């Protein structure tokens, strides 16, 4: 009687059904773990990218803060204007702007009448 219960077709079908159900659960669990792994990998890459952006923004903020502090002084404003308009070289302390020399006026050549007047001044 024990052998007949083991080989009972309904019982064999039930066991196979349970095995297929367990196999389906294992496959679903594997897919769930794989999806979680992919999401974790993607978030790690995004986090690294965000940290790089944060470091870049921090450097830019520090640079801007130093520029603002520098521009609040007369010396800093002068240096910024020199750099922007290329007025002087780095390290120059004083720029003297000299007007170009004025050309000597050209004297007109004397005419014959002026020579005669000079010759006869007494007249």
For each residue, the residues with C-beta under 8 A, 3 or more apart:
1: 4 5
2: 5 6
3: 6 7
4: 1 7 8
5: 1 2 8 11
6: 2 3 11
7: 3 4 11 12
8: 4 5 11 12
9: 12 13
10: 13 14
11: 5 6 7 8 14 15
12: 7 8 9 15 16
13: 9 10 16 17
14: 10 11 17 18
15: 11 12 18 19
16: 12 13 19 20
17: 13 14 20 21
18: 14 15 21 22
19: 15 16 22 23
20: 16 17 23 24
21: 17 18 24 25
22: 18 19 25 26
23: 19 20 26 27
24: 20 21 27 28
25: 21 22 28 29
26: 22 23 29 30
27: 23 24 30 31
28: 24 25 31 32
29: 25 26 32 33
30: 26 27 33 34
31: 27 28 34 35
32: 28 29 35 36
33: 29 30 36 37
34: 30 31 37 38
35: 31 32 38 39
36: 32 33 39 40
37: 33 34 40 41
38: 34 35 41 42
39: 35 36 42 43
40: 36 37 43 44
41: 37 38 44 45
42: 38 39 45 46
43: 39 40 46 47
44: 40 41 47 48
45: 41 42 48 49
46: 42 43 49 50
47: 43 44 50 51
48: 44 45 51 52
49: 45 46 52 53
50: 46 47 53 54
51: 47 48 54 55
52: 48 49 55 56
53: 49 50 56 57
54: 50 51 57 58
55: 51 52 58 59
56: 52 53 59 60
57: 53 54 60 61
58: 54 55 61 62
59: 55 56 62 63
60: 56 57 63 64
61: 57 58 64 65
62: 58 59 65 66
63: 59 60 66 67
64: 60 61 67 68
65: 61 62 68 69
66: 62 63 69 70
67: 63 64 70 71
68: 64 65 71 72
69: 65 66 72 73 76
70: 66 67 73 76 79 80
71: 67 68 76 77 80
72: 68 69 76
73: 69 70 76 77
74: 77 78
75: 78 79
76: 69 70 71 72 73 79 80
77: 71 73 74 80 81
78: 74 75 81 82
79: 70 75 76 82 83
80: 70 71 76 77 83 84
81: 77 78 84 85 87
82: 78 79 85 86 87 88 92
83: 79 80 86
84: 80 81
85: 81 82
86: 82 83
87: 81 82 95
88: 82 92 95
89: 92
90:
91:
92: 82 88 89 95
93:
94:
95: 87 88 92
96:
97:
98:
99:
100:
101:
102:
103:
104:
105:
106:
107:
108:
109:
110: 114 115
111: 114 115
112: 115 116
113: 116 117
114: 110 111 117 118
115: 110 111 112 118 119
116: 112 113 119 120
117: 113 114 120 121
118: 114 115 121
119: 115 116
120: 116 117 123
121: 117 118
122:
123: 120
